[in-house]
Every structure is written in structure tokens, then in C-alpha cells.
Amino acid sequence: MARAAVEDWPEGYIIVVPHAWRGDNLWTDMQSQAQARIGQTLREMYAELLQQPLSPGLERLARQIEAKSERLLHDS
């Protein structure tokens, strides 16, 4: 029972919550914490991804898209 009382579940654990508990604040808190951790992990992953250089082909494509959007903005 003592383990069930722990509020800080280690990352990577699968937590099974009976349907009867799902209206309880504990379930809502667990969902919020898990969503916050997932969000933080994704933000870190995307930040690292944005630091990676683009391939030459993607670089050219990005420049073409930027140039075309600038022309569209100036034409309107």
C-alpha cells in the first residue's frame, strides 16, 4: 500500500487506474503531470531538432518558399 501512496511516479511507469477512481482528483493530477512531462519532453526534442542544419535541398526549398511568401505579401 505504501507504494500506492507515492505521488511522484518515476517516468516510464505504466499506471493502471480503475474506472471507479477516474472521477477522483488523484487521477486528474496524474493526467496533468503526465501531460506536462510529455509536453516538456516534446519541447526539448523540437528545440534540439531546430538546431540541426538542413540538407542543401531543404535549404533551397525553404529559401524558395520564403521568397514566394515575401512576393505574395508585397503584391497584396
N, C-alpha and C positions, 0 to 999 in steps of 0.2 A: 504494500500500500504506500510505503514511503516514496517509492519511485513515481507513483501517480500524482503525488503532491508537488513534484518538482515543476516549476513554471518555466524554467529555461531548458527547453528540449534541444539537444545537440542537432546541428544541421545534418541533414541526410536521413534522419529517422522518419519512418512512416508511422503516422499516428492514426489509429482507428478510433472513431468516435461513434458510440451508439446513437441511433436516431433519437432516443429519449433525451440525450444531452444536447442536441443541436440547437435548442432554444436557449441554452444556458450561456451566460456571459463568458465562461471559460472557452467555449467553442468559438465564439466571436473573437475573443482575444487571440486565440491560437491562429485563426484565419488571418487576422490583421498582421500579426507578427510574421507569419509565413509570407504574406503578400509583400510586406515591407522588405524582407530579406531577398525575395525574388527580384523585386524592383531594384534594389541596391546592386545585386549581382549583375543584372542586365545593364544598368547604367555603367558599371565598371567595365563590362565586356565591350559595350559600344564605344566607350572612351578609348579603350585600347585599340579597337578596330579603326577608329578615326585617325590614330597616329601612324597607321601603316601607309606606306606610299602606294599610289595607284599604279597599275601597269600602264605602259605607254599608250596602249589602245584606249583604256578607260580615261586616261588623262586627256587625250584628244577629243573623245566623246563629250567629256564634261565641259571642255572649253567651247565646243560647238553648241552645246545646249545653253551655256551662259551667254554666248554671243547672240544666239537666236532670241533668248528671252529679253536681252537688252534692246535688240531691234524692235521687238514687239512692244516693249514699254515706251520707246521713243516714238513709234508710229501711232500710238493711241492718244 
